[in-house]
Amino acid sequence: MAADEAVAAGGLSIGINYGQIADNLPSPSRVSMLLRSMQVSKVKLYDADQNVLSAFLDTGVEFVIGIGNENVSAMVDPAAARAWVQQHVRPYLPSTRITCITVGNEVFKGNDTDLKDSLLPAMKSVYQALGALGLQGQVNVTTAHSLDIMGSSYPPSAGAFRPDVVPYIQPLLDFLSAARSPFLINCYPYFAYKDDPTGVPLEYVLFQPNAGVTDPTTGLNYDNMLYAQVDSVYAAVQALGHTDVDVKISETGWPSKGDPDEAGATPQYAGIYIGNLLRRIETKQGTPLRPAVPIDVYVFALFNENLKPGPASERNYGLFYPDGTPVYNVGLRGYLPPMDESDATRTVRTSGAIHFLALIALAFVTLVLS
């Protein structure tokens, strides 16, 4: 099934990361129309932007919102967590479908010990704040991890977390299990190919026909790297005593442009990767280890983001240019409306009303806590 056929059949099962590290992106109200024209039903943010949440009122689109790493330590305080939920979650429900909060992103990739120590207490505070508002079960609490938390990922059955992160991951998994929340992982087969383009078969990372790799322990055959990466995480989670935590892909993508030393960063390969991934998702395919569980994926990213730091590839993961033009063709036909003054006025009014409600909620929480 092609991506455009999937849309015609009733919408895309894939989620999309909507990053905003740029100074040339269309307004959230226009983005809302773009995503709805594509029948995208799941969006992930890296913050809780009120303008975005307001633009998606009554659209039925499901949202993952985020608490940035810079705010994680503050959320350890239960009062701060309650205030955050009151201001950034409560005013939008149920009109905007917020279903998950990520506390931090790739926390264990850095060397900030205080941040690592604060992560789980912060998650627990946010979870308890949701419970106080009767929202537990409606809104999950989790965090997203970089794949470099893995000490071993090959073969997939030997997947294991790095020894230095196990003391953090073990209690975090216990929390996720009790809260019935997923384990989120950011997986980029592109990184493996870029680091070793002569040793990593291109067909294996692009979901193209190939003999695959057989896990000598399980006998399971993997015809693509992404599924092998996910199953290695499942193995690592199981090694810490949990078979009751779902693994979901919070980011994956392929850059359409890069620096001279970034092999494979082309529109052609990006289109092949995303197009083949879309086809597999629309068939509700699972990984070899969990064939009955359709993979749950958020593609990175909606737009090219021109202010992202780092190599050129970091600014070129988008499905679309800021003007709404597709970077490459995978059958995702969306409509980005032109800027309309009346639309902008409606957006400002709606955002203002929601912002007013959020301020009232915050004032109420402050009054109660004082």
Secondary structure as UniProt FT lines:
FT   HELIX           3..8
FT   TURN            9..10
FT   STRAND          12..17
FT   HELIX           28..37
FT   TURN            38..39
FT   STRAND          40..44
FT   HELIX           50..55
FT   TURN            56..58
FT   STRAND          62..67
FT   HELIX           69..72
FT   HELIX           73..76
FT   HELIX           78..88
FT   HELIX           90..92
FT   TURN            93..95
FT   STRAND          97..105
FT   HELIX           107..109
FT   HELIX           113..132
FT   TURN            133..134
FT   TURN            136..138
FT   STRAND          140..146
FT   HELIX           147..149
FT   STRAND          150..152
FT   HELIX           156..158
FT   STRAND          160..161
FT   TURN            163..165
FT   HELIX           166..179
FT   STRAND          183..186
FT   HELIX           189..195
FT   TURN            197..199
FT   HELIX           202..205
FT   TURN            206..207
FT   STRAND          213..214
FT   TURN            216..218
FT   STRAND          221..222
FT   HELIX           225..239
FT   TURN            240..241
FT   STRAND          247..252
FT   TURN            260..261
FT   TURN            263..264
FT   HELIX           267..282
FT   TURN            283..284
FT   TURN            291..292
FT   STRAND          297..299
FT   TURN            306..307
FT   HELIX           312..315
FT   TURN            322..323
FT   HELIX           341..369
//
